[in-house]
Amino acid sequence: METVNWNISGMHCDGCAARLQKVLSGKDGVETAAVSFTEKQASFEYDSSAITSEQLQDAVEKAGFEIIAA
């Protein structure tokens, strides 16, 4: 299992965070996901043999958000 913490831009409310959390949680291979609007961060644990980091980044971008450097 891999654990990732990404800073996210483009979230404007708790609803945005909930939507992104649902997107990440729905991906095969993602064990846990937590997204915080207040902290502008997504933290999740995933199985790298089932899904790649690039696929997860793509899912974040397709949901309308951007991963930014820490």
N, C-alpha and C positions, 0 to 999 in steps of 0.2 A: 504494500500500500504506500502511496505517495501522499504527502500532506502539502497543500499549497495555500498561501495567503496572497491574494492579489488586491491591489488598490484599484478601485473602479471609479471612473467618471461617467457622468451622464444620468446618475440617479437623482431624481428631484423630490422623492417622497418615499414613505415606507412602502407604498404600493409598488414602486419600481423595484425595491429590494426584494419584496415578496415574489414578484414576477421572475426576477433573475434567480432567486433561490429555487423556484419551481422548475425553471429551465435546467439548472444544473442538477438538481435532485432527480430529474426525469431521465438523465443520460445513463445508459447501461455502463456499469463499471464505477459509478459514483456511489460511494458508501454513505457519506454524510456531506451536507452542505449547509452553510450558515452565511447569510448576507446581511450586513448592517448598513442601513442608510446613514445613521449617525457617524459611523466610523468610515464610511465610504469604502468598505472592504468586503471581499468574498473569501471565505475560508472553507476548504473542502478536502475530503480524503477520497482518493480514487485508486482503482486497480489499473496500473499502467499497462498490464497485458490485455485489458479489455478496451481501453480508450486512451488516446494520447493527449498530451498537454495541448498540442496544436488543435485537436478537435474540440477541446474545451474552450480554448481561446476563440475559435470560430463560433461556437455556440453563444458566447458572451457578446461578440460583435453582431451576430445575427439578431440577438435580442435587443440591440440598439444601444449597447454600452461599450465602453472602451477600458482596456487594462492600461494603467499608467504605472510608471516606475515609482518605486518606494521612495 
